[in-house]
Amino acid sequence: MTPESVLTFGRSAMEMLVTVCAPVLLVALVVGLAVSLLQAVTQINEATLSFLPKLLAVLATLGIAGPWMMTLLVDWIRQVILSIPGSVG
């Protein structure tokens, strides 16, 4: 295995990580920002108020995007496993 192939594999893994995590993180960010803005406008400073909407939004996102995320991960893992014989020999 050459250093270039290791770097290519690492880059591929990082790209997959960002691709799979992005929908959930973006939804949590947007919902957290919206709840924080609502709290600032209404002056309600309850720490638990921001937790439940984010939790529900993340669960909904996982329910909607979960099959896509799993398909993407399974295809990538299959590709990695099938490329092992070519990179070892």
C-alpha positions, 0 to 999 in steps of 0.5 A: 500500500503506497502513501498515496493510496492511504491518503486517498482512502483517508480522504474518501473516509473523511468525505463520507463522514461529512456527507453522512453527518451533514444533514443531521448537523445542519438540521440541529444547527438550524433548529437550535438557532431558531429556538435561541432566537425565539428565546431571545425575543420572548426572554424565556431562558429555559435550558431544557426548551432548546433540547426537545425541539432539537431532539425531535428534529434530529430524530425526524431527520434520521427517520427521513434521511436514515435509509439514504445514509445507510445505503451510502455507508453500505455502498462505501464499505462494500467498495472498501472491502472489495478494494482490499485485495488490490491494495494488498498485493 
